[in-house]
Every structure is written in C-alpha cells, then in structure tokens.
Amino acid sequence: MTSTLDDLSWPRRTERLLIRRAAPSDVDTIWRYRRLEPVARYMTSLPGDLDDFRASFAEPDRLVPTLVVERAGAIIGDLKLDLQDAWAQSEVVEQARGTQAELGWVFDPDHHGHGYATEAVRELLRLCFEDLGIRRVEALCFAANAPSRALMERLGMRLETHAVAESLHRSGEWMDGLGYAMLASEWTPGAADGHTSSAPKA
C-alpha cells in the first residue's frame, strides 16, 4: 500500500469527472466560486481578496491536501484529502501514523444538483481505503449544512458526534456541529450509484 498522495498516479478519472492535484494556477477559478455566499456560508474562513487568497492557497499545508475536480476540462470544485495520524498511547504511536484522513469538499453552485459531489467524494473514499490503505476517514460540518449531511449519509458514512451549540458562526449564532466517519471495514466498493474510477492509462 502507498502512504501519501505523492505515491499515487494522477489524474484520477470517474465516469464523468477528472480529479487531480491542485496547482497554484487554479487559484483564480477556485477563488471565484468560494467567495459566493452559498459556498462561503459554512466554510471555516472567507477567501478575502484574490491576492490574499492566492498567497494562502500556495502554502504547502493548504496546497498539498487539495485536489481539483474537473468536468469537461473546467474546474467545478475542490476537495481536501488530509492524511493524519490517529491518536494513540505513547507506546504504540508509530502504529497510528498516517492511518486516517479528514475529507472536505466545495463545489461551484453552477454545478450543483448533478451528483458530481457524490461521485467525487466516493472516489476520495476509494482512494483512501483501496490505494492509500487508510483505516478510517472522517468529515465535519455544521448541522445546518443539509447538503453536506445528505452527501455523507448517501455515501454510507456514520454519524458519530452531534455537539450542541459548539461552533460560533460568523453570523454570531452558536451552531451544532456534526462528525461523520467510515472505517475501511465498512467501505463497499462500487456502492451507491456504481460509478467506476481508474488511474491514468499507461
């Protein structure tokens, strides 16, 4: 099994989408849809002006785990696949390194309603469990973010935490937060709509 995104071949293709590593040159397109209110509403931070976003996007901690989703050659969204160490007691900490991942996703509203997010995130799950050998993935969202909740449930992720009024939204409201997860043992290849994926042909 491989252990980092650098060990994988790119791009990856699903039935309708191409998924690749993000590059600094993607920043203008990503900034344009991330600053839209329906997208920014539940993001951790607003993208700010283009120059500031360009600088932050190029930072290794941001760029390395970011993947870009294309449809017919156009960027329609971006994904996060952040490989992490699981918590472990000190005697077994080495065995927990790189064993889990946090997922995230943002899509251009112009491309909502076509199942692209479901197709792309399903590929993230497949990459984690089948290619990277990850044992557990997780994703977080505001409880009010109904589309993300529905996506995770559609893909078979399990609701593990519901924290009441734990997160302060920029609106001033304290919101509930949800945590979803899936183990490798719970992953079913080809689940849901049966979209297939593949590495690039040699």
C-alpha positions as CSV (number, residue, x, y, z in Angstrom):
1,M,0.0,0.0,0.0
2,T,1.1,3.6,-0.6
3,S,1.1,6.1,2.1
4,T,1.0,9.6,0.6
5,L,-0.7,11.4,-2.2
6,D,2.7,11.7,-3.9
7,D,2.8,7.9,-4.2
8,L,-0.3,7.8,-6.3
9,S,-0.6,8.4,-10.1
10,W,-2.6,11.4,-11.2
11,P,-5.1,12.4,-12.5
12,R,-7.9,10.0,-11.5
13,R,-11.0,9.6,-13.6
14,T,-14.5,8.6,-12.6
15,E,-17.4,8.2,-15.0
16,R,-17.8,11.9,-15.6
17,L,-15.0,13.7,-13.7
18,L,-11.3,14.1,-13.6
19,I,-9.6,14.6,-10.2
20,R,-6.1,15.9,-10.0
21,R,-3.7,17.6,-7.6
22,A,-4.2,21.3,-7.2
23,A,-1.7,23.7,-8.7
24,P,-1.1,27.4,-7.8
25,S,-2.6,28.3,-11.3
26,D,-6.0,27.0,-10.2
27,V,-6.4,29.8,-7.6
28,D,-8.4,32.3,-9.7
29,T,-11.2,29.9,-10.6
30,I,-11.4,28.4,-7.0
31,W,-11.5,31.9,-5.5
32,R,-14.4,32.9,-7.8
33,Y,-16.8,30.2,-6.5
34,R,-15.5,30.1,-2.9
35,R,-16.4,33.8,-2.4
36,L,-20.1,33.2,-3.4
37,E,-22.4,33.4,-0.4
38,P,-24.0,29.9,-0.8
39,V,-20.5,28.4,-0.8
40,A,-18.8,30.6,1.9
41,R,-21.8,30.3,4.3
42,Y,-20.3,27.2,6.0
43,M,-16.6,27.5,5.2
44,T,-14.1,28.0,8.1
45,S,-13.0,31.3,6.7
46,L,-13.9,33.7,3.9
47,P,-11.5,33.8,1.0
48,G,-10.8,37.5,1.2
49,D,-9.4,39.4,-1.8
50,L,-7.7,37.5,-4.6
51,D,-4.1,38.4,-3.6
52,D,-4.6,37.2,0.0
53,F,-6.2,34.0,-1.2
54,R,-3.5,33.4,-3.8
55,A,-0.9,33.6,-1.0
56,S,-2.7,31.3,1.4
57,F,-3.6,28.8,-1.4
58,A,0.1,28.4,-2.3
59,E,1.1,27.5,1.2
60,P,2.1,23.8,1.4
61,D,-0.3,23.0,4.2
62,R,-3.1,24.2,2.0
63,L,-2.0,23.1,-1.4
64,V,-0.7,19.6,-0.7
65,P,-4.0,18.1,0.5
66,T,-6.1,19.9,-2.1
67,L,-7.5,18.2,-5.2
68,V,-9.3,19.8,-8.1
69,V,-12.4,18.4,-9.7
70,E,-12.9,19.0,-13.4
71,R,-15.9,18.3,-15.7
72,A,-15.2,18.6,-19.5
73,G,-12.0,20.5,-18.8
74,A,-13.5,23.1,-16.5
75,I,-12.9,23.3,-12.7
76,I,-16.2,22.7,-10.9
77,G,-15.0,22.1,-7.3
78,D,-12.2,21.3,-5.0
79,L,-11.6,18.6,-2.4
80,K,-9.5,18.1,0.7
81,L,-7.8,14.8,1.4
82,D,-5.7,15.5,4.6
83,L,-3.8,12.4,5.7
84,Q,-3.4,12.4,9.5
85,D,-2.0,10.4,12.4
86,A,-4.6,8.8,14.7
87,W,-4.5,9.4,18.4
88,A,-2.6,6.7,20.2
89,Q,-1.0,6.0,23.5
90,S,2.8,6.7,23.5
91,E,3.8,3.0,23.4
92,V,2.0,2.4,20.0
93,V,2.2,5.9,18.5
94,E,4.2,4.7,15.5
95,Q,1.5,2.3,14.5
96,A,-1.0,5.1,14.3
97,R,0.9,7.4,12.0
98,G,-0.9,8.1,8.7
99,T,-3.8,5.8,9.4
100,Q,-6.6,8.2,9.0
101,A,-7.8,11.1,6.8
102,E,-10.1,14.1,7.0
103,L,-12.2,14.8,3.9
104,G,-13.7,18.1,2.7
105,W,-15.4,19.4,-0.4
106,V,-16.5,22.7,-2.1
107,F,-18.4,22.9,-5.4
108,D,-19.3,25.7,-7.7
109,P,-23.1,26.3,-7.2
110,D,-23.5,26.4,-11.0
111,H,-22.8,22.6,-11.0
112,H,-24.9,21.6,-8.0
113,G,-27.7,19.1,-8.5
114,H,-25.9,16.7,-10.9
115,G,-24.4,14.3,-8.4
116,Y,-20.9,15.5,-9.1
117,A,-20.0,15.9,-5.4
118,T,-21.2,12.4,-4.6
119,E,-19.2,11.0,-7.4
120,A,-16.0,12.9,-6.4
121,V,-16.2,12.1,-2.7
122,R,-16.9,8.5,-3.4
123,E,-13.6,8.5,-5.3
124,L,-11.9,10.0,-2.3
125,L,-13.2,7.2,-0.1
126,R,-11.9,4.7,-2.7
127,L,-8.5,6.3,-2.8
128,C,-8.3,6.3,1.0
129,F,-9.3,2.7,1.5
130,E,-8.1,0.9,-1.6
131,D,-5.0,2.9,-2.7
132,L,-3.7,4.5,0.5
133,G,-4.6,1.8,3.0
134,I,-6.2,4.3,5.4
135,R,-8.2,2.6,8.2
136,R,-10.6,5.5,9.0
137,V,-11.9,8.7,7.4
138,E,-13.9,11.5,8.9
139,A,-15.6,14.7,7.9
140,L,-17.1,17.5,9.9
141,C,-19.9,20.0,9.1
142,F,-22.4,22.4,10.7
143,A,-25.6,20.6,11.5
144,A,-27.4,23.3,9.4
145,N,-25.4,22.3,6.3
146,A,-28.1,20.0,4.9
147,P,-26.4,19.2,1.6
148,S,-23.1,18.0,3.2
149,R,-25.1,15.9,5.7
150,A,-27.0,14.3,3.0
151,L,-23.9,13.6,0.9
152,M,-22.2,11.8,3.8
153,E,-25.2,9.8,4.6
154,R,-25.7,8.9,1.0
155,L,-22.2,7.5,0.9
156,G,-22.7,5.4,4.0
157,M,-20.7,7.5,6.4
158,R,-21.8,7.1,10.0
159,L,-22.9,10.0,12.2
160,E,-20.6,9.7,15.3
161,T,-20.9,13.1,17.1
162,H,-23.6,15.7,17.4
163,A,-22.2,18.6,19.5
164,V,-24.8,21.1,20.6
165,A,-24.1,24.8,20.1
166,E,-20.4,24.2,20.0
167,S,-19.4,26.3,17.0
168,L,-19.6,30.1,16.7
169,H,-20.7,31.1,13.2
170,R,-19.6,34.4,11.8
171,S,-23.3,35.4,11.9
172,G,-23.0,35.4,15.7
173,E,-25.1,32.2,16.1
174,W,-23.7,29.2,18.1
175,M,-24.4,26.2,15.9
176,D,-24.4,22.5,16.3
177,G,-21.6,20.5,14.8
178,L,-21.6,17.0,13.3
179,G,-18.9,14.5,12.8
180,Y,-19.2,11.6,10.3
181,A,-16.8,8.8,9.8
182,M,-16.2,5.5,8.0
183,L,-13.8,2.6,8.6
184,A,-12.1,0.6,5.9
185,S,-14.1,-2.4,7.1
186,E,-17.3,-0.6,6.3
187,W,-16.3,0.5,2.8
188,T,-18.2,-1.2,0.0
189,P,-16.5,-0.7,-3.4
190,G,-18.9,0.4,-6.1
191,A,-21.6,1.5,-3.5
192,A,-24.5,3.8,-4.3
193,D,-24.5,4.7,-7.9
194,G,-21.9,2.4,-9.2
195,H,-19.6,4.9,-10.8
196,T,-16.2,3.4,-11.5
197,S,-12.8,5.0,-11.2
198,S,-9.4,4.4,-12.6
199,A,-5.8,5.6,-12.6
200,P,-4.5,7.1,-15.9
201,K,-3.8,4.6,-18.6
202,A,-0.1,3.9,-19.1
